[in-house]
């Protein structure tokens, strides 16, 4: 099994597409999958037969049974995926491929989202047998009954997510034997309950374990559970947020929002906003005031700003979308209402997306150059990296000690991790026609095929 897993992971990683400069691409023959290839070929044939099967002749009872059996097999697929992902993690492949996490590694490998990749990695860690420290028999999974239910195809991904979350949220003073008993109980119930019913069962277990809420109110438990996440912008332009605030954070936020969220009614114009809408507007105003105050911490030597990149023709027409350095877009018509605010920095690009050059003598890129780089590069220029530009550094394409120049053509945005990795491992960086290309050393790629980061391509204006 180990040899098969090596072949699968190596094939996927080494055969992944790489953006290249103009010219004939280098053809690399995929490795022989051996017996696994035969299994996957048979699976492909079976899936083709399933997709093309004509079910119109089945009776109602047969059709329902067919749906049940098909989904049962479909639910077993995560067990095989977990084995492969866990093996890749044990071989430290995400780090070897220069990724910060397994989630970003799987995103580049499989074109899934980083959140989905992280969820798969967590599931693999919880549901796969673990290697013994002493080299003996493998240790059982952390959640053995849940793993068995997945292998049997008895539960879906949402079941698994609820079980994993419940076990994480058990109070820290619950012993290992009691944890195992609760996990076994809930996994058995998951085989007969739908996810909504299992959700109620999980909440009941947490209430039984901590009926008075004393454990959940302890400071270290609150610190462990605290969370605030700003999601990705949706197709409608809206961005979801979720989280859990500690009592102090919630009190501070409410105190800051309350005066700003008060109804703004006048004699002739009542405030018809809902409470949630007033809280939203108050949070926006609070953020605007924080940016304008100049009191926010300096990052990478530059003051906090909302950097917005807009095309000249869109600005003139007062239509279209402007790109935000953190990712996402803002309608130009809405941006114009805030363009004069302190802390909001619009950058206007011409039709060729060309930004003027700046100083040639300073060692570090100044604030104007940094803004120009964000306008051109959007984020880290290392292939596959998704770090937004506001969190990146200005990296020299040619070391400053050699070039003695710090102009736009000599700089590229890179996150701290990839910036120092490129310097330490002799990767070359070059900018051609506004795009940054990364050239690996010969020990990584004997042909030294230049690569570019396509992650931010949809955000380029």
Secondary structure, 3 states (H helix, E strand, C coil): CHHHHHHHHHHHHHCCCCCCCCCCCCCCCCCCCCHHHHHHHHHHHHHHHHHHCCCCCCCHHHHHHHHHHHHHHHHHHHHHHHHHHHHHHHCCHHHHCCCCCHHHHHHHHHCCCHHHHHHHHHHHHHHCCECCCCCCCCECCCCHHHHHHHHCCCCCHHHHHHHHHHHHHCCCCCCHHHHHHHHHHHHHHHCCCCHHHHHHHHHHHHHHHCCCCHHHHCHHHHHHHCEEEEEEECCCCCEEEEEECCHHHHHHHHHHHHHHHCCCCCCCCCCCCCHHHHHHHHHHHHHHHHHHHCCCCCECCECCCEEEEEEHHHHHHCCCEEEECCCCEEEHHHHCCCCCCCCEEEEEECCCCCCCCCCCCCCCCCHHHHHHHHHHHCECCCCCCCCEHHHCEEEECCCHHHHCCCCHHHEEEECHHHHHHHHHCCCEEEEECCEEEEECCCCCCCCCCCECCCCCHHHCC
